[in-house]
Amino acid sequence: MKIATLITAAAAAALIGGAAFAQQSTTTTTTTVPAPAAAAATGTAVATSVTTTDASGTTVTNSTVTNGPVPDTRANRAKYGQPMSNAGKRTAPRGN
């Protein structure tokens, strides 16, 4: 590859990076408090919502919902089957 092509590509990348860096990025973030940690231990869903507002007044809301772990009990093994890991198949159910 020619050196002139490499230098031109590096200059273009620097110009694009400089233009992106020069944009205003004033944001205000509001976060809701997730459910208590005890809810995650019992296998219930935990939701988190983040609302972001920039200087022009544009608002974006992102939501994340995760499922908690399923307790390893005899009843859950009967309902859902054995664990898929090699070590999990060879151990007795204990709960969390």
C-alpha atoms as a printed R data frame, in Angstrom:
   type eleno elety resid chain resno       x       y      z
1  ATOM     1    CA   MET     A     1   0.000   0.000  0.000
2  ATOM     2    CA   LYS     A     2   1.322   3.429 -0.852
3  ATOM     3    CA   ILE     A     3   2.353   5.786  1.939
4  ATOM     4    CA   ALA     A     4   0.253   8.585  0.405
5  ATOM     5    CA   THR     A     5  -2.887   6.437  0.777
6  ATOM     6    CA   LEU     A     6  -2.075   5.707  4.431
7  ATOM     7    CA   ILE     A     7  -1.462   9.379  5.224
8  ATOM     8    CA   THR     A     8  -4.704  10.394  3.469
9  ATOM     9    CA   ALA     A     9  -6.677   7.771  5.441
10 ATOM    10    CA   ALA     A    10  -5.104   8.926  8.728
11 ATOM    11    CA   ALA     A    11  -5.932  12.561  7.950
12 ATOM    12    CA   ALA     A    12  -9.538  11.682  7.103
13 ATOM    13    CA   ALA     A    13  -9.890   9.708 10.341
14 ATOM    14    CA   ALA     A    14  -8.494  12.638 12.327
15 ATOM    15    CA   LEU     A    15 -10.934  15.071 10.707
16 ATOM    16    CA   ILE     A    16 -13.929  12.816 11.346
17 ATOM    17    CA   GLY     A    17 -12.805  12.226 14.934
18 ATOM    18    CA   GLY     A    18 -12.341  15.962 15.505
19 ATOM    19    CA   ALA     A    19 -15.819  16.732 14.199
20 ATOM    20    CA   ALA     A    20 -17.349  14.086 16.454
21 ATOM    21    CA   PHE     A    21 -15.403  15.385 19.474
22 ATOM    22    CA   ALA     A    22 -16.525  18.968 18.850
23 ATOM    23    CA   GLN     A    23 -20.242  18.162 19.211
24 ATOM    24    CA   GLN     A    24 -21.980  19.313 22.377
25 ATOM    25    CA   SER     A    25 -22.777  16.504 24.737
26 ATOM    26    CA   THR     A    26 -24.638  17.969 27.720
27 ATOM    27    CA   THR     A    27 -26.857  15.235 29.124
28 ATOM    28    CA   THR     A    28 -29.032  14.817 32.193
29 ATOM    29    CA   THR     A    29 -29.632  11.256 33.341
30 ATOM    30    CA   THR     A    30 -32.457  10.069 35.607
31 ATOM    31    CA   THR     A    31 -32.317   6.492 36.846
32 ATOM    32    CA   THR     A    32 -35.093   4.575 38.561
33 ATOM    33    CA   VAL     A    33 -34.155   2.362 41.474
34 ATOM    34    CA   PRO     A    34 -34.266  -1.351 40.600
35 ATOM    35    CA   ALA     A    35 -36.208  -3.883 42.650
36 ATOM    36    CA   PRO     A    36 -34.570  -5.092 45.882
37 ATOM    37    CA   ALA     A    37 -31.843  -7.726 45.668
38 ATOM    38    CA   ALA     A    38 -34.099 -10.252 47.425
39 ATOM    39    CA   ALA     A    39 -36.427 -10.211 44.415
40 ATOM    40    CA   ALA     A    40 -33.583 -11.270 42.106
41 ATOM    41    CA   ALA     A    41 -32.673 -14.190 44.369
42 ATOM    42    CA   THR     A    42 -36.167 -15.670 44.016
43 ATOM    43    CA   GLY     A    43 -36.180 -15.561 40.225
44 ATOM    44    CA   THR     A    44 -38.337 -12.459 39.687
45 ATOM    45    CA   ALA     A    45 -37.628  -9.971 36.940
46 ATOM    46    CA   VAL     A    46 -35.678  -6.781 37.733
47 ATOM    47    CA   ALA     A    47 -36.283  -3.667 35.596
48 ATOM    48    CA   THR     A    48 -34.107  -0.561 35.250
49 ATOM    49    CA   SER     A    49 -35.100   2.517 33.255
50 ATOM    50    CA   VAL     A    50 -32.781   5.399 32.248
51 ATOM    51    CA   THR     A    51 -34.073   8.632 30.707
52 ATOM    52    CA   THR     A    52 -31.503  10.884 29.007
53 ATOM    53    CA   THR     A    53 -32.171  14.471 27.857
54 ATOM    54    CA   ASP     A    54 -29.674  16.504 25.805
55 ATOM    55    CA   ALA     A    55 -29.318  20.286 25.443
56 ATOM    56    CA   SER     A    56 -31.800  20.534 22.543
57 ATOM    57    CA   GLY     A    57 -34.573  18.896 24.604
58 ATOM    58    CA   THR     A    58 -34.493  15.500 22.901
59 ATOM    59    CA   THR     A    59 -35.373  12.685 25.310
60 ATOM    60    CA   VAL     A    60 -34.478   8.999 25.053
61 ATOM    61    CA   THR     A    61 -35.634   6.302 27.494
62 ATOM    62    CA   ASN     A    62 -33.757   2.983 27.690
63 ATOM    63    CA   SER     A    63 -35.238   0.070 29.659
64 ATOM    64    CA   THR     A    64 -33.433  -3.106 30.687
65 ATOM    65    CA   VAL     A    65 -35.289  -6.090 32.146
66 ATOM    66    CA   THR     A    66 -33.386  -9.080 33.490
67 ATOM    67    CA   ASN     A    67 -34.558 -12.322 35.005
68 ATOM    68    CA   GLY     A    68 -33.133 -13.390 38.328
69 ATOM    69    CA   PRO     A    69 -31.538 -16.781 38.859
70 ATOM    70    CA   VAL     A    70 -33.732 -19.849 39.281
71 ATOM    71    CA   PRO     A    71 -33.070 -21.410 42.718
72 ATOM    72    CA   ASP     A    72 -31.555 -24.909 42.528
73 ATOM    73    CA   THR     A    73 -34.122 -26.821 44.588
74 ATOM    74    CA   ARG     A    74 -35.597 -30.304 44.242
75 ATOM    75    CA   ALA     A    75 -38.910 -28.820 43.062
76 ATOM    76    CA   ASN     A    76 -37.233 -26.708 40.362
77 ATOM    77    CA   ARG     A    77 -35.135 -29.649 39.160
78 ATOM    78    CA   ALA     A    78 -38.328 -31.699 38.866
79 ATOM    79    CA   LYS     A    79 -40.047 -28.870 36.982
80 ATOM    80    CA   TYR     A    80 -37.183 -27.650 34.721
81 ATOM    81    CA   GLY     A    81 -34.819 -30.638 34.566
82 ATOM    82    CA   GLN     A    82 -31.180 -31.060 35.510
83 ATOM    83    CA   PRO     A    83 -28.592 -28.288 35.159
84 ATOM    84    CA   MET     A    84 -26.747 -28.288 31.843
85 ATOM    85    CA   SER     A    85 -23.248 -27.929 33.314
86 ATOM    86    CA   ASN     A    86 -21.165 -31.013 34.025
87 ATOM    87    CA   ALA     A    87 -20.642 -30.047 37.680
88 ATOM    88    CA   GLY     A    88 -24.312 -29.146 38.148
89 ATOM    89    CA   LYS     A    89 -25.438 -32.570 37.011
90 ATOM    90    CA   ARG     A    90 -23.214 -34.225 39.620
91 ATOM    91    CA   THR     A    91 -24.277 -32.179 42.651
92 ATOM    92    CA   ALA     A    92 -27.361 -32.356 44.837
93 ATOM    93    CA   PRO     A    93 -29.874 -29.473 44.744
94 ATOM    94    CA   ARG     A    94 -29.216 -26.951 47.531
95 ATOM    95    CA   GLY     A    95 -31.184 -23.792 46.735
96 ATOM    96    CA   ASN     A    96 -29.369 -20.451 46.600
